[in-house]
Amino acid sequence: MASVRVTRLGHLEPDGAFNDGIEVWQMDDTRGQFLIKKVFLPRDLPDHPRREVITLQQLRPCPYIVRVYDWHTGDRSAHIFMECCGKGTIKALLREHMQRRVSIPEKFI
């Protein structure tokens, strides 16, 4: 993302086992698109972030997979900038349906 400037808007506490938090960023271009920056826990470096980037790259042709804009994986830090979908997490979706005791429609899946 060297050619596009981004601005950090905020930080969300981690809601999962494989990240140290989620940051919300906005691209400073004409569209003003929102991005998510997933920051990984030191204990998961460098293997987990590298596997996630490889998997997302392999799934790139699928229109239902988030787009990856930039990433860094190293021995001391790692993050992935990806598209922000605005629909929440799969974990939150499952939790909501379980609390309401409603199945997720097969068509949606």
Long-range contacts (C-beta under 8 A, 24 or more apart in sequence): 1-69, 1-70, 1-81, 4-28, 4-29, 6-35, 6-81, 8-37, 9-34, 15-89, 15-91, 15-92, 16-89, 16-91, 18-44, 18-48, 18-52, 24-84, 25-81, 33-83, 33-84, 34-84, 34-86, 35-69, 35-81, 35-82, 35-83, 35-84, 36-81, 36-82, 36-83, 36-84, 37-79, 37-80, 37-81, 38-79, 38-80, 38-82, 39-77, 39-78, 39-79, 40-77, 40-78, 40-79, 42-76, 42-77, 44-78, 45-73, 45-74, 45-75, 45-76, 45-77, 45-78, 46-73, 46-74, 46-75, 46-78, 49-73, 49-78, 49-79, 49-80, 50-78, 52-80, 53-80, 56-80, 56-82
